[in-house]
Amino acid sequence: MGDQNQTGQGPAFPPQAKEEAKRGVTHARKAAEDFRSAAGAMADEYRERGKEVLGDALHRVRSFQDDSKEFVRANPTKTVFSALGVGFVLGLIFRR
């Protein structure tokens, strides 16, 4: 009954409205697909950039670790006393 006008002589909306609605739905679907592909492309770009940053960070950590090992081997006494000093200060701080 909602599709007929008050006189019962056919649909209550003009036939052009159906065509416009179909075009609107088609346009909305196209826009959603465009948005989906653009979002996917951006996600791929950020994923690649994240992999680069992670690789760089891992390289820096390994380099720092290697440098630390070399320093400890070259200066064992200085390293032990530095560790004792840091431990003493932290002990005083956390004791309170």
VMD Tcl script that draws the C-alpha trace (Angstrom):
set ca {
  {0.00 0.00 0.00}
  {2.92 2.36 0.58}
  {3.79 2.25 -3.13}
  {0.42 3.61 -4.29}
  {-0.92 7.13 -4.08}
  {-4.24 8.03 -2.43}
  {-6.33 7.43 -5.56}
  {-4.92 3.89 -6.03}
  {-3.57 4.66 -9.51}
  {0.04 3.47 -9.35}
  {3.18 4.28 -7.45}
  {3.32 7.28 -5.12}
  {6.77 8.35 -6.40}
  {7.84 9.24 -9.94}
  {9.73 6.65 -12.02}
  {12.73 8.99 -12.24}
  {13.16 8.63 -8.49}
  {13.90 4.92 -8.87}
  {16.56 5.64 -11.47}
  {18.10 8.36 -9.32}
  {18.11 6.02 -6.33}
  {19.82 3.31 -8.39}
  {22.43 5.83 -9.57}
  {22.92 6.97 -5.98}
  {23.44 3.40 -4.79}
  {25.87 2.75 -7.65}
  {27.74 5.96 -6.85}
  {27.90 5.07 -3.14}
  {29.22 1.59 -3.93}
  {31.86 3.04 -6.27}
  {32.89 5.58 -3.64}
  {33.14 2.84 -1.00}
  {35.27 0.72 -3.32}
  {37.55 3.68 -4.07}
  {37.86 4.39 -0.36}
  {38.62 0.72 0.37}
  {41.37 0.56 -2.24}
  {42.89 3.86 -1.10}
  {42.86 2.71 2.52}
  {44.46 -0.58 1.50}
  {47.19 1.24 -0.39}
  {47.89 3.50 2.59}
  {47.96 0.50 4.94}
  {50.47 -1.24 2.67}
  {52.61 1.90 2.55}
  {52.60 2.27 6.35}
  {53.29 -1.45 6.80}
  {56.40 -1.17 4.60}
  {57.54 1.96 6.42}
  {57.04 0.17 9.75}
  {59.18 -2.73 8.57}
  {61.95 -0.30 7.62}
  {61.79 1.46 10.98}
  {61.79 -1.85 12.85}
  {64.78 -3.08 10.86}
  {66.65 0.14 11.59}
  {65.81 -0.07 15.30}
  {66.97 -3.68 15.50}
  {70.22 -2.75 13.77}
  {70.80 0.08 16.26}
  {70.06 -2.16 19.24}
  {72.46 -4.83 18.02}
  {75.12 -2.20 17.38}
  {74.64 -0.77 20.89}
  {74.80 -4.26 22.35}
  {78.04 -5.02 20.51}
  {79.55 -1.69 21.57}
  {78.55 -2.37 25.19}
  {80.20 -5.79 25.14}
  {83.40 -4.27 23.75}
  {83.40 -1.56 26.43}
  {82.89 -4.10 29.22}
  {85.71 -6.28 27.90}
  {88.04 -3.29 27.54}
  {87.16 -1.72 30.92}
  {86.05 -4.41 33.37}
  {87.00 -2.53 36.54}
  {85.32 0.69 35.50}
  {82.21 -1.29 34.52}
  {81.97 -3.12 37.84}
  {82.37 0.06 39.90}
  {79.86 1.90 37.70}
  {77.35 -0.92 38.21}
  {77.94 -0.83 41.97}
  {77.42 2.93 42.04}
  {74.22 2.77 40.03}
  {72.94 -0.08 42.20}
  {73.75 1.87 45.38}
  {71.92 4.99 44.16}
  {68.90 2.97 43.04}
  {68.89 1.18 46.39}
  {68.78 4.54 48.20}
  {65.98 5.80 45.97}
  {63.75 2.73 46.28}
  {64.40 2.30 49.99}
  {62.44 5.44 50.82}
}
mol new
graphics top color blue
foreach p $ca { graphics top sphere $p radius 0.5 }
foreach p [lrange $ca 0 end-1] q [lrange $ca 1 end] { graphics top cylinder $p $q radius 0.2 }
display resetview
